[in-house]
Amino acid sequence: MVESPFDVDIEVGEVIEAEPFPEAEKPKMTKLWIDLGDAEIQSAGQLDHHYDAAALVGRQVLCATNLGSVRIAGFKSEALTVGVPSEEGYPVLVSPDDDVPLGGTLY
């Protein structure tokens, strides 16, 4: 039996800080600082289409944490914050329905 159907580690985190990211080449980008329980990471995504940055603080999100990091306009993005496309094709965040322990892994 397969232990995990995923090659990617997807963990629950809580957004502890968020701000618009107008310096990025892609439009409507947001910088996120995320608490995974045992570590804090940064992520960037095209979230301004559906979310005000301030409203993201305190929200639990799912993060792909073992993809490596990239620099976007000088900002180190260490995880991919998981979303699915809206009808317009812009990310809608995937979140647990209830608060769960930070760092929990998707299975």
C-alpha positions as CSV (number, residue, x, y, z in Angstrom):
1,M,0.0,0.0,0.0
2,V,1.2,3.5,-0.8
3,E,1.9,5.6,2.3
4,S,1.1,8.9,0.6
5,P,-0.3,9.7,-2.8
6,F,1.6,13.0,-2.8
7,D,5.2,13.8,-3.7
8,V,4.6,17.2,-2.2
9,D,4.3,17.9,1.6
10,I,1.2,20.0,2.1
11,E,1.0,21.5,5.6
12,V,-1.5,23.7,7.5
13,G,-0.3,27.1,8.3
14,E,-1.8,30.3,9.7
15,V,-1.2,33.7,8.0
16,I,0.4,35.9,10.6
17,E,1.1,38.9,8.2
18,A,0.1,39.8,4.7
19,E,0.7,42.8,2.5
20,P,0.2,43.8,-1.2
21,F,3.2,43.1,-3.4
22,P,3.1,45.7,-6.2
23,E,6.8,45.2,-7.0
24,A,6.1,41.8,-8.5
25,E,5.8,41.4,-12.3
26,K,2.5,39.5,-12.1
27,P,-0.5,41.6,-11.1
28,K,-2.4,41.4,-7.9
29,M,0.3,39.7,-5.9
30,T,0.3,39.4,-2.1
31,K,3.2,38.6,0.3
32,L,2.3,36.2,3.1
33,W,4.2,35.3,6.3
34,I,2.9,31.9,7.5
35,D,3.2,30.1,10.9
36,L,3.5,26.3,10.5
37,G,3.7,25.7,14.2
38,D,7.4,24.8,14.3
39,A,8.6,27.3,11.7
40,E,7.6,30.5,10.0
41,I,7.8,30.7,6.2
42,Q,7.1,33.3,3.5
43,S,4.9,32.8,0.4
44,A,3.7,35.0,-2.5
45,G,0.7,34.5,-4.6
46,Q,-1.8,36.3,-6.9
47,L,-4.4,36.7,-4.2
48,D,-5.5,40.3,-4.5
49,H,-8.1,39.3,-7.0
50,H,-10.2,37.8,-4.3
51,Y,-8.7,38.8,-0.9
52,D,-7.7,42.0,0.9
53,A,-4.3,41.4,2.4
54,A,-5.4,42.5,5.9
55,A,-8.3,40.0,5.9
56,L,-5.9,37.1,5.3
57,V,-4.3,37.5,8.7
58,G,-5.4,34.7,11.1
59,R,-6.7,32.5,8.2
60,Q,-5.5,28.9,8.0
61,V,-4.2,27.9,4.6
62,L,-2.6,24.9,3.0
63,C,1.1,25.2,1.9
64,A,3.3,23.0,-0.3
65,T,6.4,23.2,1.8
66,N,9.0,21.0,0.0
67,L,9.2,22.6,-3.4
68,G,12.2,24.8,-2.7
69,S,12.2,28.5,-2.7
70,V,12.2,31.2,-5.4
71,R,12.9,35.0,-5.3
72,I,10.1,37.2,-6.6
73,A,11.1,40.8,-6.9
74,G,13.6,40.3,-4.0
75,F,11.1,38.5,-1.8
76,K,11.9,34.9,-0.9
77,S,8.9,32.7,-1.4
78,E,9.5,29.4,0.5
79,A,6.2,27.6,-0.1
80,L,3.3,27.5,-2.6
81,T,0.0,28.5,-0.9
82,V,-2.5,26.1,-2.3
83,G,-5.5,27.4,-4.2
84,V,-7.8,26.4,-7.0
85,P,-8.9,28.6,-9.9
86,S,-12.1,30.7,-9.8
87,E,-14.3,31.1,-12.9
88,E,-12.0,34.0,-13.9
89,G,-8.9,31.8,-13.4
90,Y,-7.5,33.5,-10.2
91,P,-6.6,31.6,-7.1
92,V,-9.1,30.9,-4.4
93,L,-7.4,29.6,-1.3
94,V,-7.9,26.0,0.0
95,S,-8.4,26.0,3.8
96,P,-9.7,23.6,6.4
97,D,-13.3,24.1,7.5
98,D,-12.4,24.1,11.2
99,D,-9.2,25.3,13.0
100,V,-6.7,22.5,13.1
101,P,-3.2,22.1,14.6
102,L,-0.6,24.1,12.7
103,G,1.9,22.0,10.7
104,G,-0.6,19.2,10.2
105,T,0.1,17.3,6.9
106,L,-2.6,16.7,4.2
107,Y,-3.3,13.0,3.8
